[in-house]
């Protein structure tokens, strides 16, 4: 396939992020790693990926990054044999490699006539593989690190050997042209997904929540698939609708009184978030690496922001802040002109 070098890294990014709860839980099994520290390792991966994603393409090193991703997971699989600092450095390596591979793929989007369909297909495939990985884990309980190492190796080895011919002439981008208005929304989406299990416990709905979370991947895959059906003339309105719907369903989750309503809101949020994300990347096609970096940075700080809000105002305050972040993101002052919007 002509666009495999773009498709596979984006799919892999979706897999790594959507399986992060289980592989961070695996890290937390290390005697010296607490759950908060494991969460910090997750943020470290996202921060390193964001920094690497927004930088220039680093020639052969970026091309070799596809090997560092499975190597990092293989090293993390040896968790108990590594010191804590070694785990942290390996998480940085994983993030940098993932960011470089994503950067290289997103530069290639500039050459694609229909970026939305490509991003939509990549995310749909990545979410589908994530769902399959969870099913394997529930059925056989293997070490998830080895599964991710094998998955990343297989996906990235099918990439074309020839490097992408990307336009490296970066134009000056003013701060007003960056999608900074989305930062609060991405931060709060990170917070949303970080505290769902704790909220489920608080309303006595822990049992069964894992199944809803699992099928939110299916809902997300459907949302991403649906996004690829729309012509560019509908992108701006659909993007705004999907963003607001994600914020509303996210807020609704944290006021849901029982498991069924909480589960339905989780499914709806997964659908609308991944309906929104391909549109977000595609309408910022010319600066897709920066747009992706902003998304990663937002999610990296989501857990910290959510914990702070919970300390101050509890779950209702968290829900209200999620809703407010969606309203902030659609304000006209964010300056989001796009040649396709």
FENTAJO-V454497 format. One record per residue. N is the residue number from 1. RES is the residue in three letters. NEAR is the number of other ideal C-beta (glycine too) atoms within 8 Angstrom. D_FIRST is the distance of its C-alpha to the first C-alpha in Angstrom with 2 decimals. Layout:
<<N;RES;NEAR;D_FIRST> <N;RES;NEAR;D_FIRST>>
//
This chain:
<<1;UNK;4;0.00> <2;UNK;3;3.77> <3;UNK;9;5.58> <4;UNK;10;5.43> <5;UNK;12;8.70> <6;UNK;15;10.18> <7;UNK;14;9.47> <8;UNK;14;10.85> <9;UNK;15;14.01> <10;UNK;15;14.96> <11;UNK;14;14.73> <12;UNK;16;16.76> <13;UNK;13;19.24> <14;UNK;14;19.90> <15;UNK;16;20.53> <16;UNK;14;22.88> <17;UNK;9;24.82> <18;UNK;11;25.22> <19;UNK;13;26.42> <20;UNK;10;28.66> <21;UNK;6;31.84> <22;UNK;10;31.66> <23;UNK;13;30.76> <24;UNK;12;33.38> <25;UNK;9;35.81> <26;UNK;12;35.10> <27;UNK;13;36.04> <28;UNK;11;39.14> <29;UNK;8;40.32> <30;UNK;11;41.20> <31;UNK;4;44.99> <32;UNK;5;45.00> <33;UNK;13;42.26> <34;UNK;6;43.49> <35;UNK;6;41.37> <36;UNK;6;41.84> <37;UNK;10;40.79> <38;UNK;13;37.66> <39;UNK;11;36.91> <40;UNK;8;37.57> <41;UNK;14;35.00> <42;UNK;12;32.43> <43;UNK;12;33.48> <44;UNK;12;33.29> <45;UNK;15;29.61> <46;UNK;14;28.87> <47;UNK;12;31.13> <48;UNK;15;29.64> <49;UNK;15;26.09> <50;UNK;15;27.41> <51;UNK;11;29.11> <52;UNK;14;26.18> <53;UNK;15;23.81> <54;UNK;9;26.17> <55;UNK;8;26.76> <56;UNK;5;25.20> <57;UNK;10;22.26> <58;UNK;8;24.11> <59;UNK;6;22.40> <60;UNK;6;21.86> <61;UNK;8;23.37> <62;UNK;12;20.66> <63;UNK;9;18.04> <64;UNK;8;20.28> <65;UNK;14;20.70> <66;UNK;13;18.00> <67;UNK;8;20.66> <68;UNK;12;23.51> <69;UNK;16;22.30> <70;UNK;13;22.62> <71;UNK;9;25.66> <72;UNK;13;27.28> <73;UNK;15;27.01> <74;UNK;11;28.39> <75;UNK;10;31.28> <76;UNK;15;31.94> <77;UNK;10;32.16> <78;UNK;8;35.26> <79;UNK;13;36.77> <80;UNK;7;40.35> <81;UNK;4;40.51> <82;UNK;11;39.59> <83;UNK;6;41.94> <84;UNK;10;41.15> <85;UNK;6;40.48> <86;UNK;9;37.93> <87;UNK;15;36.07> <88;UNK;10;36.20> <89;UNK;8;34.87> <90;UNK;12;32.02> <91;UNK;15;31.13> <92;UNK;11;31.17> <93;UNK;11;28.85> <94;UNK;16;26.43> <95;UNK;15;26.62> <96;UNK;14;26.22> <97;UNK;14;23.17> <98;UNK;16;21.55> <99;UNK;17;22.60> <100;UNK;15;21.30> <101;UNK;16;17.80> <102;UNK;15;17.90> <103;UNK;16;19.51> <104;UNK;17;16.88> <105;UNK;15;14.13> <106;UNK;14;16.55> <107;UNK;14;17.38> <108;UNK;13;13.86> <109;UNK;15;14.64> <110;UNK;10;17.10> <111;UNK;8;14.63> <112;UNK;11;13.04> <113;UNK;3;15.01> <114;UNK;6;14.93> <115;UNK;12;14.95> <116;UNK;14;16.77> <117;UNK;8;14.22> <118;UNK;13;11.68> <119;UNK;15;14.62> <120;UNK;13;15.90> <121;UNK;10;12.94> <122;UNK;14;12.93> <123;UNK;17;16.69> <124;UNK;12;16.89> <125;UNK;11;14.83> <126;UNK;15;16.90> <127;UNK;16;20.10> <128;UNK;10;19.47> <129;UNK;11;19.08> <130;UNK;13;22.18> <131;UNK;12;24.06> <132;UNK;8;23.34> <133;UNK;14;24.57> <134;UNK;12;27.72> <135;UNK;8;28.37> <136;UNK;10;28.20> <137;UNK;12;30.56> <138;UNK;7;32.96> <139;UNK;6;33.08> <140;UNK;5;33.35> <141;UNK;5;34.10> <142;UNK;8;32.21> <143;UNK;7;31.82> <144;UNK;12;28.98> <145;UNK;13;28.40> <146;UNK;11;27.32> <147;UNK;12;24.94> <148;UNK;15;23.32> <149;UNK;13;23.31> <150;UNK;9;21.53> <151;UNK;12;19.02> <152;UNK;15;18.21> <153;UNK;9;18.02> <154;UNK;8;15.59> <155;UNK;11;13.22> <156;UNK;15;13.46> <157;UNK;7;13.43> <158;UNK;7;9.81> <159;UNK;10;9.15> <160;UNK;5;8.74> <161;UNK;3;12.38> <162;UNK;4;12.87> <163;UNK;5;14.22> <164;UNK;11;13.20> <165;UNK;4;15.46> <166;UNK;10;17.33> <167;UNK;6;20.62> <168;UNK;7;23.16> <169;UNK;4;26.08> <170;UNK;6;27.20> <171;UNK;4;29.70> <172;UNK;4;32.69> <173;UNK;8;32.14> <174;UNK;6;35.42> <175;UNK;5;36.12> <176;UNK;5;36.59> <177;UNK;8;32.98> <178;UNK;11;31.64> <179;UNK;11;31.02> <180;UNK;8;33.96> <181;UNK;13;35.38> <182;UNK;13;32.76> <183;UNK;10;34.01> <184;UNK;12;36.77> <185;UNK;14;34.48> <186;UNK;14;31.96> <187;UNK;14;34.94> <188;UNK;16;36.44> <189;UNK;16;33.27> <190;UNK;16;33.27> <191;UNK;16;36.93> <192;UNK;15;36.30> <193;UNK;8;34.04> <194;UNK;10;36.26> <195;UNK;12;39.45> <196;UNK;13;38.61> <197;UNK;9;39.81> <198;UNK;7;43.00> <199;UNK;12;43.66> <200;UNK;12;43.18> <201;UNK;9;45.82> <202;UNK;7;48.14> <203;UNK;11;48.28> <204;UNK;5;48.44> <205;UNK;11;45.00> <206;UNK;8;43.38> <207;UNK;5;43.07> <208;UNK;9;40.18> <209;UNK;14;38.53> <210;UNK;6;35.90> <211;UNK;8;34.73> <212;UNK;13;34.42> <213;UNK;10;32.49> <214;UNK;11;30.10> <215;UNK;9;29.48> <216;UNK;12;29.05> <217;UNK;14;25.54> <218;UNK;10;24.99> <219;UNK;13;26.62> <220;UNK;15;24.43> <221;UNK;14;21.22> <222;UNK;9;22.75> <223;UNK;16;23.73> <224;UNK;16;20.32> <225;UNK;10;18.90> <226;UNK;9;21.83> <227;UNK;17;21.32> <228;UNK;13;18.08> <229;UNK;5;20.23> <230;UNK;10;22.53> <231;UNK;4;22.61> <232;UNK;7;23.44> <233;UNK;4;27.11> <234;UNK;8;27.55> <235;UNK;14;25.95> <236;UNK;8;29.23> <237;UNK;7;31.34> <238;UNK;12;28.89> <239;UNK;13;28.29> <240;UNK;9;32.07> <241;UNK;8;32.64> <242;UNK;15;30.11> <243;UNK;14;31.57> <244;UNK;11;35.12> <245;UNK;11;34.35> <246;UNK;14;32.87> <247;UNK;16;36.02> <248;UNK;10;38.36> <249;UNK;12;36.94> <250;UNK;17;36.93> <251;UNK;12;40.57> <252;UNK;12;41.41> <253;UNK;15;40.26> <254;UNK;12;42.99> <255;UNK;9;45.75> <256;UNK;10;44.74> <257;UNK;5;47.82> <258;UNK;8;46.25> <259;UNK;12;43.19> <260;UNK;6;42.07> <261;UNK;10;42.05> <262;UNK;17;40.46> <263;UNK;12;37.69> <264;UNK;8;37.01> <265;UNK;13;36.90> <266;UNK;13;34.40> <267;UNK;12;32.09> <268;UNK;12;32.57> <269;UNK;14;31.95> <270;UNK;13;28.68> <271;UNK;12;27.55> <272;UNK;14;28.74> <273;UNK;13;27.65> <274;UNK;16;23.99> <275;UNK;15;24.42> <276;UNK;14;25.71> <277;UNK;13;23.39> <278;UNK;15;20.15> <279;UNK;14;22.62> <280;UNK;13;24.28> <281;UNK;15;21.26> <282;UNK;13;19.96> <283;UNK;13;23.47> <284;UNK;13;23.78> <285;UNK;14;20.55> <286;UNK;7;22.50> <287;UNK;10;24.02> <288;UNK;14;21.50> <289;UNK;12;22.36> <290;UNK;12;26.00> <291;UNK;12;25.45> <292;UNK;14;23.67> <293;UNK;13;26.52> <294;UNK;15;29.07> <295;UNK;12;27.56> <296;UNK;14;27.65> <297;UNK;13;31.16> <298;UNK;16;32.38> <299;UNK;13;31.35> <300;UNK;11;32.76> <301;UNK;11;36.18> <302;UNK;17;36.08> <303;UNK;12;37.99> <304;UNK;8;40.68> <305;UNK;12;41.16> <306;UNK;15;41.35> <307;UNK;8;43.92> <308;UNK;8;46.02> <309;UNK;12;46.02> <310;UNK;12;46.94> <311;UNK;5;49.86> <312;UNK;6;51.18> <313;UNK;8;50.64> <314;UNK;6;49.14> <315;UNK;11;46.45> <316;UNK;9;47.65> <317;UNK;11;47.36> <318;UNK;16;43.82> <319;UNK;14;42.90> <320;UNK;10;44.65> <321;UNK;11;42.88> <322;UNK;16;39.45> <323;UNK;12;40.49> <324;UNK;9;41.87> <325;UNK;14;38.68> <326;UNK;15;36.85> <327;UNK;10;39.60> <328;UNK;10;39.46> <329;UNK;13;35.73> <330;UNK;10;36.27> <331;UNK;8;39.26> <332;UNK;3;38.97> <333;UNK;5;40.20> <334;UNK;11;36.87> <335;UNK;8;35.73> <336;UNK;9;32.17> <337;UNK;5;31.61> <338;UNK;9;28.02> <339;UNK;5;26.85> <340;UNK;8;25.08> <341;UNK;9;28.00>>
//
